[in-house]
Amino acid sequence: MQDLTERRRAAFELLGFGALALGLRIAFDPLFWRFAGPVSLVTTLACLALYLRRRDEGWASLGLIHLGTARSRLMVLPKALLVFVFFAIAVAATLFAAEVLGWTFMKVIPAGVEDRWGDVEGNLPLLLLWLGIVWTAAAFGEEMFVRGFLVTRSLTLFRGVPFAAVFAVLLPALLFGFGHAYYQGLRGLVTVTAIGIAFGAAFLVLKRNLWPIVLVHGIVDSINFVTLYLGVERQSPVG
């Protein structure tokens, strides 16, 4: 009975906070399209933090574990390397599948990417603004919500179901990809979903430790924004 109650609560939380994040993004979209995603995510996290506090549950239970010793902090780096390997495999597999299946849309930069980030090139203040967003709303925010909250609650929801871990990684990854499709198109949906699967799998392999994933997410997006600033290439950051 208790297990059924926990699964029902997990389903309620997934639907409730998923709908809140999507609804806020839609509401903010006409006001500030470029920043609707980050602002809606931060607002959702604020509501989630209040909810977790009422349940006497902290972010440590969702993956932001306390790194109390020097050894635990140093171990973040080799674990981050493992996360990067997962990330690289996901990107390589996506590119390979695109070639084999003839997905020509994967070779076209969506118009939304240019509209959102096209003026970063040569604009240092704008670069610094986006880097700030990368390390708050993207690296920390998305990982806390998508991996820390959605994956954890999905594990509860699918408890006892065959391949529960697979579903618990796949469902949040699909939501992660869908959340980027509004400006990255089908290419973003496919690529970001694959990255979401890689990050979700790494989250479970690392026993729900978010810190290495946050680090890799932030570094990858930061590199992409610096290349945009330098005019080297037009790539879409993860977040």
Secondary structure, DSSP 8 states (H G I E B T S, - for coil): -HHHHHHHHHHHHHHHHHHHHHHHHHHHTTT-GGGHHHHHHHHHHHHHHHHHHHTT--GGGGT-----SHHHHHTHHHHHHHHHHHHHHHHHHHHHHHHHHT-GGGGS--HHHHHHHGGGTT-HHHHHHHHHHIIIIIIIIIIIIIIIIIIHHHHHHTTTSTTHHHHHHHHHHHHHHHHHHHHHHHHHHHHHHHHHHHHHHHHHHTTS--HHHHHHHHHHHHHHHHHHHHTS-------
